[in-house]
Amino acid sequence: MSNPSRPSDDHSAWAKQLTNRYQDVMHNKRADGLTKQTRNLSLSPSQPRPCATLPCPSRAPPPPPPQQAPAPQSTSSPSSSSSHCLRKVRSKFHLTSSSSSRQQEVGPDGLPAYTKNAPKIPLAPTDSVSIKFRSMLIALSSTPTRYENPGLLDEALGVIPLNRIYQEAEEESQMLLAEARSLGKERAKWGYQDCVIMALLRWFRRDFFTWVNNPPCPRCYSETIPEGLSPVTDEESARGASRAEIFKCKNCGAYERFPRYSDVWTLLGTRRGRCGEWANCFSMLCRAVGSRVRWVWNSEDHVWTEVYSEHAKKWIHVDACEEAWNKPRLYAEGWGKKMAYCIAFSHDGVTDVTRRYVSNPRTHALPRERCPEEVLLYILNEIRGKRRDRLNPEDVKRLEKEDRAEERELQLYAMQTAAMEGKLLVGGSGLGSGSGSGPGSVRVEKMLVSRQSGSTDWKHRRGEDGVHAEEQISPLEMNEYRMQDGH
């Protein structure tokens, strides 16, 4: 392959040309290899051919046959004395009735299927849709940077009952350690700081924050109904509100405004909202007690938190609305939610974590049409570079090492899910089937619970009530639970 001269003005075209040439070379190389392996594809599936292994020592080479007219090809099976030296041709390609050549396997991107794992080259966005998606992701990436305000973190520590949180964390940490040692292990399932976040999660959902479907009437405290949206006032805009919802009382007809605040200072005072307010405020409180946090945006209108576990050396899923800890398959398996993008933002990076939350791409994934994957890679690299531009080289090196470890983890999620699904299809049985008893049954029941936060109608409109959820836990999730519990 000749190297094209690099243009001086159009780098994206040059990169695209290199990509196309690379794919052509891979295509031709693979096709040549397959041609050598499939020279006997014209044989019928039942026709034997000599074994390519060592010749059979019990038989002498047969004498050359006398010259005679070719006899019609026999369709009878080979004799038993020579059957151990013969093997049938088994083609793994699709053959048509009129041709012995294989049908071209094409991936969803129009390229040959075996090139889907080729390394992607980041490409800058050029079309209007990709440029708009880039602007949105850059704006979202600023959310966790607001948690680094020292005054805000001090304010947050003032509202957290630290003595209660730390006491519960210490008790749970000791229980986990005793449980591990009873099983002959020196290392507990979760560390002390993980237990701090678990205790904070319980307090936040049960005692601190309030879920709001329709705010009560300010006069008679009766039920209200939504009436639409209203422009935000200057004061609401200064406090981070992007829109205000209007509700009307069913009893007295009074109106109530419900601004959707994004400013965490304001949320510490209002202490109410839906998933956006919950995830935003809880993520900041996790940062206040010393944990590294991510704010995870989902393109299907949900947000949650990820906390880095120094004990487990990985990012852990936390959803304050559901009081969920380490249940990344909750949305697909429990809610029946289909998702396209799950992007995790932190003050020092960004990662596409969709593979962690989409349990089965065939059944739970939506098309990713906001931009090409090469463009998304470019955007994430751009955001990551901005977040790490002022860090010292040691921190950058540590973060890059974590990025590589997480990429291996996400690849393992996909491979294990595919492998377990294949085993279930071959075996004809599913996990969790039978009487419902056994070591994994409680975990399955706990995992498959539908969404708890929000009204029934609201959850149904969003498709998060679990009506379309599968009847069993994902194979990967069950495998993880069995390993964690020692079963």
Secondary structure, 3 states (H helix, E strand, C coil): CCCCCCCCCCHHHHHHHHHHHHHHHHHHHHHHHHHHHCCCCCCCCCCEEECCCCCCCCCCCCCCCCCCCCCCCCCCCCCCCCHHHEEECCCCCCECCCCCCECCCECCCCCEHHHCCCCCCCCCCCCHHHHHHHHHHHHHCCCHHHHHCHHHHHHHHHHCCHHHHHHHHHHHHHHHHHHHHHCCCCCCCCCHHHHHHHHHHHHHHHHHCEECCCCCCCCCCCCEEEEEEECCCHHHHHCCEEEEEEEEECCCCCEEEEEEECCHHHHHHHCEECHHHHHHHHHHHHHHCCCCEEEEEECCCEEEEEEEECCCCEEEEEECCCCEECCCCHHHHHCCCCECCEEEEECCEEEECHHHHCCCHHHHECCCCCCCHHHHHHHHHHHHHHHCCCCCHHHHHHHHHHHHHHHHHHHHHHHHHHHHHHHHHHHCCCCCCCCCCCCCHHHHHHHCCCCCCCCHHHHHHHCCCCCCCCCCCCHHHHHHHHHHHCC
